[in-house]
C-alpha cells in the first residue's frame, strides 16, 4: 500500500482503515449475524471494478468448494474468510483499490503455509481458471488443514 507522500496515508489506505473500524464496531453489536458478514463480503465483491470482480467471484467460489468451513466476511473492506474461531485465514485484495497491476490472494499466519525460512503470504492473481484455480484450491485446502492444527 503506497502513500501519497512519506508523511501520510493515501485516500485508499484511509478508506481501508475506516472500513476496518466499521467492521469492528458492527461485530461487537448484539445481533451481528454471520449472514450479515457474508452479505458484506458479497457486497464488497459486487462493488469491485469488472476485472477484480470476476476474479473475486471465482476466488469466492473456490473458497466455498475447497474450504467450505471458512466463513466469508470483510476485512479492511476486502472479501475475507475466517475459520470457526473467527480468525482470518485468507483475503482477496483487488488491484483497482490501490492502482496496482494485479489483485492478490493473501493468507494470514493462521494459515501457516510455512515453507522453510522464506515463503509468500500474498499471491498475485491474474486468472482464477485452469491451473491457477487448481493452485488456489490446493493453497486453500492446505491453509485450512494447517489452521485447524
N, C-alpha and C positions, 0 to 999 in steps of 0.2 A: 504494500500500500504506500504509494508515494504521497509526499506532501507538496503543497504549492510553493512553500519555501521552508527553510530549515527551522523556523520558529513556530510553525503552527500546523494544524491538521487541515487536510483538503476537505472540500464540501462532501465528498463521498465518505471519507473517514468519519466526519461529524454525523452524517446520516446513519452510518452503521452503528455508531455508539448510541445514538438516540433510539434506534430500533432495538438494540440490546437492552437498554434501560426500560423501554416499554414492555419488552418480553419479561423481564424480571418482575416488574410491577404486576403484570397480569398473572404470572404464575403463582404469585402469593395470594391472590384474591380467592376468597371462598367461591366455589362453583366453577373455577377454571377447569375445563374439561380437556381430556385427550383429544376429543373430536374437534374442539376449537383450535388446538395446536396443529392438528392435521390439516384443518381448513386453512390456517395461516400459512402453512407450508405450500399448499396448492395455490393460494392467492399470490404468494411470493413468486412462484414459478410462472403463473399466468401473467404477472406484471413485467416479466423479462422481455427484452428485445427478441425478435424472432429466432435468431441462431442460438442464443443462450437458452431460450425457452424449449426448443426442440431437444437440445442436449439434456437439460434439467428434467424434462418429462421422461426421457429414456432412462436416465440415471434413477429417477424415482421408481420407475417400473422395475429396473434391475434390483434395486434395494428390496422391493416387495417380493421378488422372486428368489433372490439369493440369500437374503437375510430377513425373512418375514417377522422375526421377533423384534426388529428395530422399529421404533415408533417415530413417525415424522413430526417435525415441529420447525420452528425457525430459530436461528442463532445469528445474532447481529444482522437480522433481516434476510439471511440466506436460508435456503432449504437445508435442513439438517436432520440427522437421525440419531436417536438416543437408545440406550439399552433399557432393560427393565427397571434399573435403578435410576433412570433419568440422566445417566452420564453420556455426554456427547461421544459418539463413535466416529461419525463422518459428516461432511457438509459439502455442498456444491457452491462454488463461488463463480458468478457469471463474469465474463470478460468485460462486458459493457459497463458494469458497475464502476470499474476503476480505469477504463480506457486502455486495457491491455490486449495482447494478441490472442489469448486463449482463456477459456474457462478452466477451472481446476476442481478436482475432487480431492478433498483433504481428509486426513484421518487424525484423530487426537491420539494422545498417548494411551488412552484406554484401549484402543485397537491393538496396540503393541505389535506392530508389524516389523519389529526389530529384525535387523539382518546384519550382524557383525557390529562394527563401530560406526557405520555410516549408512543411512537409508533415507529415502524420500518420505516426507509427510504429506506432500501435495503432488498430485499428478496432473499434468496438462491434459485437457480433454478437447480434442477437435472433432472426434466422432465417438459415438457410443453404439456402433454397429459392428457386426462381424467379429474379428479378432479382438478389437477394443472392448466390445461387450463381454467377451469371454474373460478377458483380463480383469475388467471391473468386477464381474461376478466372483471371480477367484479371490480378489482382494477383499471383497465384502464378506465372503464366507470365512476367510482367514481372520478378518478383523473381529467378526462375531465370535468365532471359536476362541480366540485369544482373550477377548474382552470378558468372556464368561469364566476363564480360568483364574 
